[in-house]
Amino acid sequence: MKKDLNLKTRALFLDFILKEWLLFASAIGLIVTSIYSHHIPSFSVEEFEVIFILAVLFITVKGLERSGLILRLSQLLEQGKLVSLKLVVATFLLSMLITNDIALIVIVPLTLLLNTNRKDILVILEALAANSGSALTPLGNPQNLFIYWFYGIRPETFILSIATFSVAFLILLILISLFIRTTNNKVSNLKTTKIKYTAFVYGALLLILILTVLHIIPVLIGVLVIVYTAVFDRRSLKIDYTLLLTFICFFGLAENMKILFSFNIEHSEHIFIFSALASQIIGNVPTTLLFAKFTAQWKALLWGSNVGGFGSLVGSFANLIAYKLYITHKSANNIASFTIKFMVLGYVAFLIGIGLYFSMGRI
């Protein structure tokens, strides 16, 4: 019995390490570089503000998710004709406000309940829509929020600088979706979700958070989210704290790397290419945190990190979410074929993104 318990404990620990490898890698990198450089990293007020805003954003979205509002809206979108188009557009729009990860966590499971023979393509298109839609706003994904806050960019400047990327992919995905014909538009075994009163509360808190991000109201107003949740809805406090710790480790690691290498990359094309390629290996969030310390070319970094979200499974955490939700679902079939399609279409989007940057992104 004791032996079985030890084996189970080891298995859980190994699973945790494999799941949170990025946190362990960043922590080890921080420790090693700190020892080697004889430097203890310091953290700026802006960096702590980014962590705080991310935390309250995660809590607010969790609250909206638990209220049933997001799920109910998704269910309504799945009814009627042009289901594939509505699913893709809904993913694109949701990712702009509730992040690409949460949008996929909501939409993909519903898609897998559809009676259709095109679930694999739909999931892949949703992953592409989540990455391209989230690129348009500071709230869309963690790297956007960091770039927006770290460089002190005005909201309209931020949106206009990446609008070409998002709008081009929206048009492309709409056209592709119109050609996808599903055999049955019915949703099976899906009960209508009731919306709790907390949806209105968290909706108001999300509006407050958006005003905070837009620098209209002070950052500390976000404490209202924590206070409300701690008193009335503690389950919504169960967010991805390891991601927040990973951010802190990468802030320190990036500062150490800056001291060790002591150089800047100021050519925008180099920043774009380097960040897009690095994202294929370590993900676009860590890439953004690292390269921000080396350059003032925020627009190239914004494009590079978002284009880098396409391609490999680790390019964006959203890719992993969509992929895992599909392959672990009971209706999944021919996983090898799905993996090939996911990678091929992802890298096609990656190449299109590169083409968009060099044709219109530098304007």
Protein Blocks (a to p, Z undefined) as FASTA:
>chain_A
ZZmmmmmmmmmmmmmmmmmmmmmmmmmmmmmmmmmnopacdddfklmmmmmmmmmmmmmm
mmmmmnommmmmmmmmmgcehklmmmmmmmmmmmmmnojklmmmmmmmmmmmpccfklmm
mmmmmmmmmmmmmmmpmklpmklmmmmmmnopafklmmmmmmmmmmmmmmmmmmmmmmpc
cfbfcdehiacddddfklmmmmmmmmmmmmmmnomacfklmmmmmmmmmmmmmmlmmccf
klmmmmmmmmmmmmmmmmmnopadfbfklmmmmmmmmmmmnopklmmmmmmmmpcblmlm
mmmmmmmmgoifklpmklmmmmmmmmmpmkbghkllmmmmmmmmmmmmmmmmmmmmmmmm
mZZ
